[in-house]
Amino acid sequence: MEKWIYFQNRDELLRVNLQKVVYFEADGNYTNIYTVNTMKIVVGMNLSNMQQMLSRQTQENMPVFMRIGKKYIVNTNFICQIHIAKQKLVLSDFERFAFTLPASKEALKTVKEMYVS
């Protein structure tokens, strides 16, 4: 079952499939949304508000989004490499895309513990 989130302003309505979102990136009062087809969507909402919106969307069979430091919220279904020493997180579907995100060692240790507890 697909789950959509909607963003609207005076002139526009945007519909985004959450299962196709790889990660969200903070950009001041805006959030950049990166999707599986490597599209970048900019919405007028800060990352904290985006995190609150995502927490209200939590349902069974939905992607799980996790905040990574101050700058990112990632879809945990796409995490493929956590490299603590190099301070990088790689998100990929192993076919079409691979995004490499910088992250603090502390944030990456938290992510790693989620998988190897």
C-alpha positions as CSV (number, residue, x, y, z in Angstrom):
1,M,0.0,0.0,0.0
2,E,1.4,3.4,-1.0
3,K,1.4,6.3,1.4
4,W,1.5,9.9,0.2
5,I,2.2,13.2,1.9
6,Y,1.0,16.4,0.5
7,F,2.5,19.9,0.5
8,Q,0.6,22.9,-0.5
9,N,0.9,26.6,-0.8
10,R,-1.2,29.3,-2.4
11,D,-0.2,28.3,-6.0
12,E,0.8,24.6,-5.8
13,L,-0.1,21.2,-4.5
14,L,2.7,18.6,-4.4
15,R,2.1,14.9,-3.7
16,V,5.1,12.7,-2.7
17,N,5.1,8.9,-2.3
18,L,6.9,8.2,0.9
19,Q,8.1,4.8,-0.3
20,K,10.0,6.6,-3.0
21,V,11.8,9.1,-0.7
22,V,15.4,8.2,0.0
23,Y,16.1,11.1,2.4
24,F,15.3,14.6,3.5
25,E,17.9,17.3,3.8
26,A,17.7,20.5,5.8
27,D,18.3,23.8,3.9
28,G,17.4,26.6,6.3
29,N,13.7,27.1,6.3
30,Y,13.4,24.6,3.4
31,T,13.7,20.9,3.1
32,N,15.1,19.1,0.1
33,I,13.5,15.8,-0.7
34,Y,15.6,13.2,-2.7
35,T,13.7,10.4,-4.4
36,V,14.7,7.0,-5.9
37,N,14.8,8.5,-9.4
38,T,17.4,11.0,-8.0
39,M,14.9,13.9,-8.3
40,K,15.3,16.8,-5.8
41,I,12.1,18.5,-4.6
42,V,12.3,21.6,-2.5
43,V,9.4,22.3,0.0
44,G,8.9,25.4,2.2
45,M,9.2,23.6,5.6
46,N,12.1,23.2,8.0
47,L,13.4,19.7,8.9
48,S,11.9,19.7,12.4
49,N,8.4,20.3,11.0
50,M,9.1,17.6,8.4
51,Q,10.0,15.2,11.2
52,Q,6.8,16.0,13.0
53,M,4.8,15.4,9.8
54,L,6.5,12.1,9.2
55,S,5.9,10.9,12.8
56,R,2.1,11.4,12.2
57,Q,2.3,9.3,9.0
58,T,3.7,6.2,10.7
59,Q,1.8,3.1,9.8
60,E,2.4,-0.6,9.2
61,N,4.2,-1.4,6.0
62,M,5.5,2.1,5.7
63,P,9.1,3.2,5.3
64,V,10.8,4.1,8.6
65,F,12.4,7.5,8.7
66,M,15.3,8.3,11.1
67,R,16.8,11.6,12.0
68,I,20.6,11.7,11.4
69,G,22.1,14.7,13.1
70,K,20.8,18.2,12.4
71,K,20.8,17.9,8.6
72,Y,19.1,14.6,7.5
73,I,16.1,12.3,7.9
74,V,16.8,9.1,6.0
75,N,14.6,6.2,4.9
76,T,16.2,3.2,6.7
77,N,15.1,0.9,4.0
78,F,17.9,2.3,1.8
79,I,20.8,2.2,4.3
80,C,23.5,0.0,2.7
81,Q,26.7,1.2,4.3
82,I,27.6,2.9,7.6
83,H,31.3,4.0,7.8
84,I,32.0,5.5,11.1
85,A,35.7,6.3,10.6
86,K,35.1,8.1,7.3
87,Q,31.9,9.7,8.8
88,K,29.7,8.7,5.9
89,L,26.4,7.0,5.3
90,V,25.5,5.4,2.0
91,L,21.9,5.1,0.9
92,S,21.2,2.9,-2.2
93,D,18.8,0.5,-3.8
94,F,21.7,-1.3,-5.4
95,E,20.4,-0.6,-8.9
96,R,19.7,3.0,-9.8
97,F,21.2,5.3,-7.2
98,A,23.7,5.7,-4.4
99,F,23.8,8.8,-2.2
100,T,26.7,9.4,0.2
101,L,25.9,11.6,3.2
102,P,28.3,13.0,5.7
103,A,27.4,12.4,9.3
104,S,28.9,12.6,12.7
105,K,30.5,9.6,14.3
106,E,28.0,9.7,17.1
107,A,25.0,9.7,14.8
108,L,26.4,6.9,12.7
109,K,27.1,4.8,15.9
110,T,23.4,5.2,16.8
111,V,22.3,4.0,13.3
112,K,24.7,1.1,13.5
113,E,23.4,0.0,16.9
114,M,19.9,-0.1,15.4
115,Y,21.1,-3.0,13.2
116,V,23.5,-4.9,15.4
117,S,22.0,-4.8,18.9
